[in-house]
Amino acid sequence: MKGAIGVCVFAVGLGACGFKSQKEEVPEGIDTTVEGGPKSASELPAACRPADPTAVQALYDLTEDSVHELITCGGIQMRLALSMKLMIFTSNEQLVSASARADIHDLVSATGMSLENPFTQDANGSWVMNTSGSAGSTFALDFFDPTTSAAIPQNPFELDTYLLGVTATSSQTWDEMKANPTSRTTFTYNWTELGPLSYLLADGGQIPNPIVLEMSLVDLGSAALGLTSADYGPFESVQNVQMESKVHMLDDRAVAQIAWDVTGRMDSVKNVVEAGSLRFDVDSLSATDGTYQLRADTSGLAYLGRGELAGELSYSVTGNGVSVTVTSDFGAGAAYPVPRWECP
């Protein structure tokens, strides 16, 4: 499989070269300043301190534990964006054998990429997976035309969606490429027909036949992780596709019911990969233990590729005569926030 392996694994040279992740940029408009204040409900001034601060604190803690799932969802979306080109090249079974995929999988797992799509496409064209919440919780991903913003119903991870009848060759074997990852290899793609998403190739222009690329494993792999630029030819522009995610969480705990809806703001795959971050909008978030109610809003929250959130979540807590606020402050990036409790 001289040509097939070359086609499929050119983006994973980073595994051997030590590259692990791309840069992470906090999106504009995110408050990165962590302010001081009471760290628990029991530290609030007596004028507004709840009669049962332990119960109020427990409701907040459970809610924050639930919201932590956003880091998992952000990581899955980031991994998918990062892996998009590699998934396209490894999607054709005529080009990639099962053994070749296993070899590639072992290499890419160390770089934060994946060959497997954890989502399943539903009847509406959305890509959906279950979350760790209660029954009915979902994580959905949709793709959109970068020019018209029309929804894309086809599979953007399959090579045959872009080009049909593809045959590929490479000027070096996989073993030769691994032995010298800085050596340039020529990749040649012949195709017979245009697929339904072919308009995403070559920025919508004419697609050459054959397509010829010349790069090393380091060139291609580091570009896949947004570390350097590399010439992917007409395949480069597939990352212009827009994506938007939605998380619907129903989280029934033993002593509380938590529900939230969050949208991963629409952005191009390219921007997400290059920035190493994606922005979240909290559409709704509520929790109750039967006595106290907690609702959240946010002026800015983002996922960072290193597995952190940035920005703030602002909660109001009411019930049983209580009216206080608490802010979960992730600052410029943290896995867990610094809480700040305040009187109204």
Secondary structure, 3 states (H helix, E strand, C coil): CHHHHHHHHHHHCHHHHCCCCCCCCCCCCCCCCCCCCCCCHHHCCCCCCCCCHHHHHHHHHHHHHHHCHHHHHHHHHHHHHHHHHHHHHCCCCCCCCHHHHHHHHHHHHHHCCCCCCCCEECCCCCEEEECCCCCCCEEEEEEECCCCCCECCCCCCCHHHCEECCEEEECCCHHHHHHCCCCCEEEEEECCEECCCHHHHHHHCCCCCCEEEEECHHHHHHHHCCCCCCCCHHHHHHHHCEEEEEEEEEEECCCCEEEEEEEEEEEEHHHHHHHCEEEEEEEEEEEECCCCEEEEEEEEEEEECCCEEEEEEEEEEEECCEEEEEEEEEEEEECCCEEEEECC
